[in-house]
Amino acid sequence: MTRKRKIVLGQIGLGSWGPNLLRNFITGGACEVRLVCDLKKSNYSKLGLGKNGPAFTEDYRDILLDPAIDGVVVATPSETHYGIGREVLRAGKHLFVEKPFVLSSREARSLVNLSRKVDRVIMVGHLLMYHPGVQALARLVRQDKVGKVFFIGIRRRNLGRLQSDCSVLWDLGPHDISIALMVVGRKPVRVVTTGQSYLQPEVPEVAFTTITFEGGIQAHIEESWLAPERERELVVVGEKGMLVFDELSAAPLKLFKKSVRLRRRTEVKEFDYLDGGTDPVEVATEQPLEAECRHFLECIRTGREPISGGANGLEVLRVLEAADRSLRHGGRVTALRGRA
Ligand SMILES: NC(=O)c1ccc[n+]([C@@H]2O[C@H](COP(=O)([O-])OP(=O)(O)OC[C@H]3O[C@@H](n4cnc5c(N)ncnc54)[C@H](O)[C@@H]3O)[C@@H](O)[C@H]2O)c1
């Protein structure tokens, strides 16, 4: 029997987020991380990876030139994603790139086309698509447990962590937009976003986005770096039931068999409030980051398009770009332009 060869990875970027990815790839045991890179060697030294850990370089081209490396994990600042991502693919390596994928749909489309040409996987770090709770919720929606979906609401608030090089929309938006697309499962057609900068000019710290999908379903998304408490909630309101996913709760997913119906054939409008109780829904305990890293390796092995593959990355980028245009024009209704 032939043993499967371990996938070999390299990683670029060991700032605040990169080490989380690195730890998961190393401890997962399904791959070998051979070489890692950062502009600052101290970022590598402080990880204390030991003799058996990956080697270090300050020049990411060393990773691209190593023929044994199958895939590269990119956790550098967003403005570098396009340039580095393009070089990774051109070197014939699979690409995992952190969110936001790139900074425009034009760049996203260019990387997606390149990945098809060189037959390599792109996976974008839309981490919450790998959260077992979000996946269970999306499954219940598909199984018609809440009936026709009216709208969904997403709230992601905390005090910080403030960024100075991008708005709250570009920081948190990729997560929420990717979840909205996954749960609604329809084509987004227009976006309205308002927001406000309070501390830094031109860097909104709060954003309110409404995405309208084909068929009229809406996703209302609130993102804020200025809130007293950490809140991460996803609510689905449907014709015959409702779902609440509270990422921070011990029982994070609940199905409410609650609905309201307009009574038929009455002169005055009357409503029936139906309450069939609430069921907690069991959610697997796997960490989203663990599932995300495992999925990247599986997709390299099988050649399968990742859940958050290039096509998903492009779709999220198109919505993000439209939301950003709307925000810059004071909340103008903005149609989604261009090819998906
Ligand atoms: N998925 C998530 O939940 C999540 C959470 C936080 C950050 N992120 C994303 O991860 C990425 C990195 O964020 P961060 O907070 O770690 O940023 P950071 O600034 O803390 O770290 C980036 C690192 O990249 C290194 N770097 C930059 N250019 C490089 C180059 N050319 N070669 C080698 N190294 C280079 C820098 O030295 C730095 O250490 C961003 O895209 C961010 O949006 C994702």
The ligand as a Tripos MOL2 file, in Angstrom:
@<TRIPOS>MOLECULE
LIG
   44    48     1     0     0
SMALL
NO_CHARGES

@<TRIPOS>ATOM
      1 N1         -9.8840   35.4530    9.3740 N.am      1 LIG1
      2 C1         -9.8700   36.2610   10.4100 C.2       1 LIG1
      3 O1        -10.6910   36.1810   11.3070 O.2       1 LIG1
      4 C2         -8.7930   37.3280   10.4680 C.ar      1 LIG1
      5 C3         -8.5250   37.9600   11.6890 C.ar      1 LIG1
      6 C4         -7.5210   38.9390   11.7070 C.ar      1 LIG1
      7 C5         -6.8540   39.2880   10.5450 C.ar      1 LIG1
      8 N2         -7.1750   38.6560    9.3680 N.ar      1 LIG1
      9 C6         -6.5050   39.0220    8.1100 C.3       1 LIG1
     10 O2         -5.1670   38.5260    8.1240 O.3       1 LIG1
     11 C7         -4.3190   39.4100    7.3910 C.3       1 LIG1
     12 C8         -3.1720   39.8550    8.2930 C.3       1 LIG1
     13 O3         -3.7060   40.5730    9.3630 O.3       1 LIG1
     14 P1         -2.8410   40.8640   10.7080 P.3       1 LIG1
     15 O4         -3.7800   41.4900   11.6610 O.co2     1 LIG1
     16 O5         -2.0950   39.6540   11.0920 O.co2     1 LIG1
     17 O6         -1.8270   41.9640   10.1410 O.3       1 LIG1
     18 P2         -0.4160   42.3340   10.7600 P.3       1 LIG1
     19 O7         -0.0660   43.6520   10.1840 O.co2     1 LIG1
     20 O8         -0.4230   42.1370   12.2430 O.co2     1 LIG1
     21 O9          0.5480   41.2100   10.1610 O.3       1 LIG1
     22 C9          0.9160   41.1630    8.8220 C.3       1 LIG1
     23 C10         2.3350   40.5990    8.7410 C.3       1 LIG1
     24 O10         2.6800   40.4650    7.3690 O.3       1 LIG1
     25 C11         4.0570   40.7820    7.2550 C.3       1 LIG1
     26 N3          4.3160   41.1790    5.8690 N.ar      1 LIG1
     27 C12         3.8470   42.2450    5.1780 C.ar      1 LIG1
     28 N4          4.3300   42.2600    3.9130 N.ar      1 LIG1
     29 C13         5.1160   41.1720    3.8090 C.ar      1 LIG1
     30 C14         5.9240   40.6640    2.7620 C.ar      1 LIG1
     31 N5          6.0040   41.2560    1.5780 N.pl3     1 LIG1
     32 N6          6.6490   39.5400    3.0000 N.ar      1 LIG1
     33 C15         6.5880   38.9300    4.2110 C.ar      1 LIG1
     34 N7          5.8450   39.3760    5.2350 N.ar      1 LIG1
     35 C16         5.1200   40.4840    5.0490 C.ar      1 LIG1
     36 C17         4.2870   41.9190    8.2370 C.3       1 LIG1
     37 O11         5.6480   42.0130    8.6110 O.3       1 LIG1
     38 C18         3.3870   41.5150    9.3900 C.3       1 LIG1
     39 O12         4.0690   40.8050   10.4010 O.3       1 LIG1
     40 C19        -5.2070   40.5710    6.9170 C.3       1 LIG1
     41 O13        -5.6390   40.3070    5.6140 O.3       1 LIG1
     42 C20        -6.3710   40.5210    7.8820 C.3       1 LIG1
     43 O14        -7.5770   41.0540    7.3420 O.3       1 LIG1
     44 C21        -8.1060   37.6780    9.3400 C.ar      1 LIG1
@<TRIPOS>BOND
     1     1     2 1
     2     2     3 2
     3     2     4 1
     4     4     5 ar
     5     4    44 ar
     6     5     6 ar
     7     6     7 ar
     8     7     8 ar
     9     8     9 1
    10     8    44 ar
    11     9    10 1
    12     9    42 1
    13    10    11 1
    14    11    12 1
    15    11    40 1
    16    12    13 1
    17    13    14 1
    18    14    15 2
    19    14    16 1
    20    14    17 1
    21    17    18 1
    22    18    19 2
    23    18    20 1
    24    18    21 1
    25    21    22 1
    26    22    23 1
    27    23    24 1
    28    23    38 1
    29    24    25 1
    30    25    26 1
    31    25    36 1
    32    26    27 ar
    33    26    35 ar
    34    27    28 ar
    35    28    29 ar
    36    29    30 ar
    37    29    35 ar
    38    30    31 1
    39    30    32 ar
    40    32    33 ar
    41    33    34 ar
    42    34    35 ar
    43    36    37 1
    44    36    38 1
    45    38    39 1
    46    40    41 1
    47    40    42 1
    48    42    43 1
@<TRIPOS>SUBSTRUCTURE
     1 LIG1         1 GROUP 0 **** ****
